[in-house]
């Protein structure tokens, strides 16, 4: 078998159609195994029920940028005349320099014209790649209103969720034979780490991808890396090693819970006959999420977070129905769990504050059969309690806190929490945006759940109960 035959076989195994491999062959473009997987995902965008956004991210040196230009220039632009593509990167100088390097490496067999002054490459069939850049996010607005058939974004986590959404509105096409799409490449970390992880990485990990496809990048994917480069990455420590060498999206610069491990602390199954007692914590919101977490302990002192209710823009009476439905998914013996079976139901102090009409949120919940008491509001000791329960598997310290995979918002929030630079023992307070993306509501709820203990008889007497 010749080298080209082996290449075509690798493409077939990755899912690349024959005409795509023909395009790469004509351009004399050789993609590696993981890059071919990304190109196969790009072709899925042709389907009416296929994805509209492809994310390729993880470790540094994984060959992501090479793939991006190869897919856009050697495949997309060659099969559809007049295609208009935007290549977006944060810094102008690095964008042009990178583009110039890749152009000479990838497009020598594809006749084209390139204006470095205008930053536009034009192929003979009229398809073109426009290089764009931004120094500040405000400069993204310069592209709004312009139609692009393909938008590719390098270092996507340098963008906030809002600006990614803004530039996405430019991805549209009037061509009957083309379905618009967005390609993005990036590494873990940066201002956009949380939204990128939520939009691309979690659906991939949880096997629920619909509008997106994510291809994880590893430094070992790229056989053209010099051995010294990998040694540099291996010599890193802390979050940088896990993010840049391993491509770990559950960690980033300044991460608070550095001992959190998806494969250890996130569970897919739990035998509820082990539960000794059940309890619930609530973090109330309206514009941002109201989150209720159902927890239980077993005879070995482990704490399991087994379910979650998380919704926004709901009134308390609607949340009460949702919370009761959450409880009903679980059983004590042969019957469904009810509010009266809980050891405690705690909530943040804000639900006990009187509103302008003299009522409280807690009173509204009480009307619907949910009696709340104030949670332990000590932030520092609360986070410390979670940290202690997470243990440290690398140091041989056994974890005693486990979270079920059905707790989607908590699983999304916890790895993204950052250390407050002004108060290192505290988590940096972050509010959700106007679309409900981000925020720390689920983490605050976990803090209430873990840090609030059952009252003893003596405590009740002292407080007049």
C-alpha positions in Angstrom: 0.0 0.0 0.0 1.4 3.4 -1.0 1.6 6.4 1.3 -1.3 8.0 -0.5 -3.4 4.9 -0.2 -2.7 4.8 3.5 -3.6 8.4 3.8 -7.0 7.9 2.0 -7.6 4.9 4.2 -7.0 7.0 7.3 -9.4 9.6 6.0 -12.1 7.0 5.4 -11.7 5.7 8.9 -12.0 9.3 10.3 -15.2 9.7 8.4 -14.0 12.0 5.6 -15.9 11.6 2.2 -13.9 10.7 -0.9 -14.2 14.1 -2.5 -12.8 15.8 0.6 -9.8 13.6 0.5 -9.4 14.3 -3.2 -9.4 18.0 -2.4 -6.6 17.6 0.1 -4.7 15.4 -2.3 -4.9 17.9 -5.1 -3.6 20.6 -2.7 -0.9 18.2 -1.5 -2.2 18.8 2.1 -1.5 16.0 4.6 -3.6 16.0 7.7 -2.9 13.9 10.7 -5.4 11.5 12.3 -7.1 14.0 14.7 -7.1 16.7 12.1 -9.0 14.3 9.7 -11.5 13.7 12.4 -12.1 17.5 12.6 -12.4 17.7 8.8 -15.0 14.9 8.9 -16.9 16.9 11.5 -16.7 20.0 9.2 -18.4 18.0 6.4 -21.3 17.1 8.8 -22.2 20.8 8.6 -23.5 20.2 5.1 -26.4 18.2 6.4 -29.7 19.9 7.3 -29.6 18.2 10.7 -25.9 18.6 11.1 -23.8 20.9 13.4 -23.3 24.6 12.7 -20.2 25.0 14.8 -17.0 22.9 15.1 -14.7 23.4 18.0 -11.1 22.0 18.1 -9.4 22.7 21.4 -7.1 21.5 24.1 -3.4 21.1 24.5 -0.9 23.4 22.8 0.9 22.2 19.8 -1.9 19.9 18.7 -2.0 21.2 15.1 -5.2 23.1 15.4 -4.3 26.2 13.4 -2.9 24.0 10.6 -6.2 22.2 10.3 -8.2 25.3 10.4 -6.6 26.8 7.3 -6.4 23.5 5.5 -10.1 22.8 6.0 -11.2 26.3 5.0 -8.8 26.9 2.1 -8.1 23.4 0.6 -11.6 21.9 1.0 -14.3 24.5 1.6 -13.0 27.2 -0.8 -12.3 24.7 -3.5 -15.6 23.0 -3.7 -17.9 26.1 -3.6 -17.0 29.1 -5.9 -17.3 32.5 -4.5 -17.2 31.4 -0.8 -16.4 34.3 1.6 -14.5 33.2 4.7 -13.4 35.3 7.7 -10.3 34.3 9.7 -10.5 36.1 13.0 -7.7 36.3 15.6 -7.0 38.7 18.4 -3.8 40.4 17.3 -3.3 41.8 13.8 0.4 41.2 13.5 0.3 37.6 14.7 -2.7 36.9 12.5 -1.0 38.1 9.3 2.3 36.4 10.2 0.6 33.1 11.0 -1.6 33.3 7.9 1.5 34.0 5.7 3.3 31.0 7.1 0.4 28.7 6.6 -0.4 30.1 3.2 3.0 29.2 1.9 2.9 25.8 3.5 -0.7 24.8 2.5 -1.6 26.5 -0.7 1.4 26.2 -3.0 -0.5 23.8 -5.2 -3.6 26.0 -5.3 -3.4 29.1 -7.5 -4.3 32.2 -5.6 -3.5 35.9 -5.1 -2.7 37.4 -1.7 -2.7 41.0 -0.6 -0.8 41.2 2.7 -1.9 44.9 2.9 -5.6 44.1 2.7 -5.2 40.7 4.4 -7.2 38.9 1.7 -6.4 35.7 -0.2 -8.4 35.0 -3.3 -8.5 31.7 -5.2 -9.1 31.4 -8.9 -12.8 30.4 -8.4 -13.5 33.6 -6.6 -13.5 32.1 -3.1 -11.6 34.2 -0.6 -10.3 34.3 2.9 -10.4 37.6 4.7 -8.1 38.0 7.7 -9.6 40.0 10.5 -8.3 41.0 13.9 -9.3 42.7 17.1 -7.2 44.3 19.9 -10.2 44.9 22.1 -13.6 43.2 22.0 -15.2 46.5 20.8 -13.4 46.1 17.5 -15.4 42.9 16.8 -18.3 45.3 16.0 -16.4 46.4 12.8 -17.4 43.0 11.3 -21.1 43.1 12.3 -23.5 43.4 9.5 -21.1 41.8 7.0 -22.1 38.4 5.6 -19.6 35.5 5.8 -20.2 32.0 4.6 -17.6 30.6 7.0 -16.2 32.2 10.1 -13.1 30.7 11.8 -11.9 32.0 15.1 -8.5 31.4 16.5 -8.0 31.5 20.2 -11.8 31.6 20.8 -11.5 31.7 24.5 -10.1 35.3 24.2 -13.7 36.3 23.5 -16.6 36.6 25.9 -19.8 34.7 25.2 -21.5 37.9 24.2 -18.9 38.8 21.5 -18.9 35.2 20.2 -22.7 35.5 19.9 -22.4 38.9 18.1 -19.9 37.6 15.5 -22.1 34.5 15.0 -24.8 36.7 13.6 -22.5 37.4 10.6 -22.4 33.7 9.7 -25.1 33.5 7.0 -25.2 32.7 3.4 -27.4 33.3 0.3 -25.7 30.4 -1.6 -28.2 27.6 -2.2 -25.4 25.0 -2.2 -23.8 26.0 1.1 -24.7 25.8 4.8 -23.0 28.4 6.9 -20.7 27.3 9.7 -18.2 28.5 12.4 -14.9 26.8 13.1 -13.0 27.7 16.3 -9.7 26.6 17.8 -8.4 27.4 21.3 -6.7 26.2 24.5 -8.2 26.0 28.0 -8.1 29.2 29.9 -8.9 32.8 29.1 -11.9 35.0 29.6 -14.1 32.7 27.5 -13.1 29.5 29.1 -16.4 28.9 30.9 -18.7 29.6 27.9 -16.5 27.6 25.5 -16.4 24.7 27.9 -20.2 24.9 28.3 -21.0 25.2 24.6 -18.5 22.8 23.1 -16.7 20.6 25.7 -19.5 19.5 28.0 -21.9 18.3 25.2 -19.0 16.3 23.8 -18.1 14.7 27.2 -21.8 14.0 28.0 -22.5 12.7 24.5 -25.3 15.2 23.8 -23.9 17.1 20.8 -26.5 18.6 18.4 -25.5 22.0 17.0 -21.8 21.6 17.8 -19.0 19.1 17.5 -15.9 19.2 19.6 -12.5 17.6 18.8 -10.2 17.4 21.8 -6.5 18.2 21.0 -3.5 16.5 22.5 0.1 17.4 22.0 0.7 13.8 21.0 -1.7 14.3 18.1 1.0 16.3 16.2 4.0 14.1 15.2 5.7 17.2 13.8 6.3 18.7 17.2 10.0 18.7 18.2 10.7 16.5 21.3 12.0 19.6 23.1 8.6 21.3 22.9 6.8 18.4 24.6 9.5 18.4 27.3 8.8 22.1 27.9 5.1 21.3 28.4 5.9 18.4 30.7 8.1 20.6 32.8 5.1 22.9 33.6 3.3 22.6 36.9 -0.2 23.2 38.3 -3.0 24.4 36.0 -0.7 25.1 33.1 0.5 21.5 32.8 -3.0 20.1 33.0 -4.4 22.7 30.5 -1.5 23.0 28.0 -0.1 19.5 28.1 -3.2 17.4 28.9 -5.8 19.7 27.4 -7.8 19.4 30.6 -10.9 21.7 30.4 -11.7 21.2 34.1 -8.9 23.5 35.1 -7.7 27.0 34.2 -5.6 29.8 35.6 -6.7 30.8 39.1 -9.0 27.8 39.5 -10.1 27.5 43.1 -10.8 23.7 43.3 -7.6 22.4 41.9 -8.1 18.9 43.2 -11.4 18.5 41.4 -11.3 15.5 39.0 -14.1 14.7 36.7 -13.3 11.0 36.6 -13.3 10.8 40.5 -15.9 13.3 41.8 -18.5 13.1 39.0 -20.5 9.9 39.1 -23.1 8.3 36.8 -24.7 5.9 39.3 -25.6 5.9 43.0 -27.4 3.2 45.1 -29.8 5.3 47.1 -30.4 2.5 49.6 -27.0 3.6 51.1 -28.5 7.0 52.0 -28.8 7.7 55.8 -30.5 11.1 55.4 -31.6 13.4 52.7 -31.4 17.2 52.7 -31.7 20.1 50.3 -30.1 23.6 49.8 -31.5 26.5 47.8 -29.9 29.5 46.2 -32.6 31.9 45.1 -32.6 34.1 42.0 -34.9 35.4 39.4 -32.9 37.0 36.6 -30.1 34.5 37.5 -30.8 30.9 38.3 -32.6 29.5 41.3 -30.8 26.3 42.1 -31.9 23.6 44.5 -29.6 20.6 45.2 -30.6 17.3 46.8 -27.9 15.7 48.9 -27.5 12.7 51.1 -24.9 11.0 53.3 -24.0 7.4 53.7 -22.7 5.4 56.6 -19.1 6.0 55.7 -19.4 9.8 56.0 -19.6 10.4 52.2 -21.8 13.2 50.8 -23.5 12.7 47.5 -25.2 15.4 45.5 -27.8 13.3 43.7 -30.1 15.7 41.9 -30.6 19.3 40.8 -33.4 21.8 40.1 -32.1 24.8 38.2 -34.3 27.3 36.4 -34.5 31.1 35.9 -37.3 33.7 35.4 -39.6 31.5 37.5 -41.7 32.5 40.5 -41.4 30.6 43.8 -44.7 28.7 43.3 -43.4 27.3 40.1 -40.0 26.4 41.6 -41.8 24.7 44.5 -43.5 22.4 41.9 -40.2 21.7 40.2 -38.4 21.0 43.5 -41.1 18.5 44.6 -40.8 16.8 41.2 -37.0 16.5 41.8 -37.7 14.9 45.2 -40.2 12.5 43.7 -37.6 11.1 41.4 -36.0 9.5 44.5 -37.3 7.0 47.1 -37.2 6.2 50.7 -37.9 2.5 50.8 -40.9 1.9 48.5 -42.3 5.4 48.4 -41.3 8.7 46.8 -39.2 11.2 48.7 -41.2 14.2 50.0 -40.3 17.5 51.6 -41.3 16.2 55.1 -38.7 13.4 54.7 -35.8 15.9 54.5 -33.4 16.3 57.5 -33.2 20.0 56.6 -34.0 22.5 53.8 -31.7 25.5 53.9 -31.4 28.6 51.8 -29.3 31.8 51.4 -30.0 34.6 53.8 -31.6 36.8 51.0 -34.8 34.7 51.0 -35.5 35.9 54.6 -35.0 39.6 53.8 -38.3 41.6 53.8 -39.3 43.1 50.5 -41.1 46.4 50.0 -44.5 44.8 50.8 -43.2 43.3 54.0 -43.2 39.7 52.8 -40.2 37.4 52.3 -39.4 34.9 49.6 -39.2 32.3 52.3 -42.8 33.0 53.2 -43.8 32.4 49.6 -42.2 29.0 49.6 -43.9 28.2 52.9 -47.3 28.7 51.3 -46.4 25.9 49.0 -45.2 23.4 51.7 -41.5 24.2 51.7 -40.2 25.5 55.0 -36.8 27.1 54.7 -34.1 27.9 57.3 -31.1 30.0 56.9 -28.0 28.3 55.6 -24.5 28.8 57.0 -23.4 31.9 55.1 -19.7 31.8 56.0 -18.1 31.8 52.5 -14.5 31.1 53.5 -15.2 28.2 55.8 -17.9 26.9 53.4 -15.4 26.7 50.5 -12.9 25.1 52.8 -15.4 22.4 53.7 -15.9 21.6 50.0 -12.2 21.6 49.5 -11.7 19.2 52.4 -14.4 16.8 51.1 -12.9 16.8 47.6 -9.7 15.3 49.1 -6.6 15.1 47.0 -6.2 11.9 45.0 -2.7 12.9 43.9 -1.6 13.0 47.5 -3.6 9.9 48.5 -6.3 11.8 50.4 -9.6 10.1 49.9 -12.5 12.3 48.6 -15.9 12.2 50.5 -17.9 14.4 48.1 -19.4 13.1 44.9 -21.8 14.7 42.4 -24.2 12.9 40.1 -24.0 13.7 36.4 -27.7 14.8 36.4 -26.6 17.9 38.3 -25.7 19.7 35.0 -25.4 23.3 36.2 -23.3 22.4 39.2 -20.9 20.3 37.0 -20.6 23.2 34.7 -20.0 25.8 37.4 -17.7 24.1 39.9 -14.6 23.6 37.7 -14.8 27.3 36.5 -14.7 28.9 39.9 -11.7 31.3 40.2 -9.8 32.4 43.3 -10.5 36.0 44.4 -7.2 37.8 43.9 -8.0 40.2 46.8 -9.0 37.4 49.1 -7.3 34.2 48.0 -9.2 32.0 50.5 -12.5 33.0 48.9 -14.1 32.3 45.4 -14.3 35.2 43.1 -18.0 36.3 42.9 -19.3 36.0 39.4 -22.8 36.9 38.2 -24.5 35.2 35.2 -24.9 37.4 32.1 -28.3 38.5 30.8 -28.8 35.2 29.0 -28.1 33.2 32.2 -24.7 32.0 31.1 -22.0 31.7 33.8 -22.5 32.7 37.4 -21.8 31.0 40.6 -25.4 30.2 41.8 -25.0 26.4 41.8 -21.7 26.6 43.6 -23.2 28.8 46.4 -26.0 26.3 46.7 -23.4 23.5 47.1 -21.7 25.6 49.8 -25.0 25.9 51.7 -25.6 22.1 51.3 -22.1 21.1 52.5 -21.5 23.7 55.2 -24.8 23.8 57.0 -25.1 21.1 59.6 -28.1 19.6 61.4 -29.0 21.4 64.6 -28.5 19.5 67.8 -31.2 19.4 70.5 -29.1 21.8 72.6 -28.9 24.3 69.8 -32.7 24.2 69.3 -33.3 24.9 73.1 -30.8 27.8 73.1 -32.6 29.3 70.1 -36.0 28.9 71.7 -37.3 26.0 69.5 
